[in-house]
Amino acid sequence: MIERGFCRLKHGRSLATRCDKLAVIYRAAVALNTVIAGLSHLGDTP
């Protein structure tokens, strides 16, 4: 479980460092990562 958490953090590294110049792109990346995290959570449930 802990290893999965670190893996998810690595995928969101661009959000943590905020390499995007425009706020709109940053917000879109946050929304996209939220959707991906939600879908992967739904995929784990039986």
C-alpha positions in Angstrom: 0.0 0.0 0.0 2.7 2.4 0.9 4.5 1.7 -2.4 1.4 2.4 -4.3 1.1 5.8 -2.6 4.6 6.7 -3.5 3.9 5.6 -7.1 0.9 7.9 -7.2 2.9 10.8 -5.9 5.5 10.3 -8.6 2.9 10.5 -11.2 1.7 13.8 -9.8 5.2 15.2 -9.6 4.4 17.9 -12.3 1.6 19.1 -10.0 3.8 19.3 -7.0 6.5 21.3 -8.8 4.0 23.3 -10.8 5.9 23.5 -14.1 3.0 25.0 -15.9 3.1 28.7 -16.7 -0.6 29.3 -17.0 -3.1 28.8 -14.2 -5.7 27.3 -16.6 -3.3 24.5 -17.6 -2.5 23.9 -13.9 -6.2 23.6 -13.0 -6.8 21.3 -15.9 -4.0 19.0 -14.8 -5.4 18.9 -11.3 -8.8 18.0 -12.6 -7.4 15.4 -14.9 -5.4 13.8 -12.2 -8.4 13.8 -9.9 -10.5 12.0 -12.5 -7.7 9.5 -13.2 -7.4 8.8 -9.4 -11.1 8.4 -9.1 -11.4 6.0 -12.0 -8.5 3.9 -10.7 -10.2 3.7 -7.3 -13.4 2.5 -9.0 -11.5 -0.1 -10.9 -10.1 -1.6 -7.7 -13.6 -2.2 -6.2 -15.2 -5.6 -7.0 
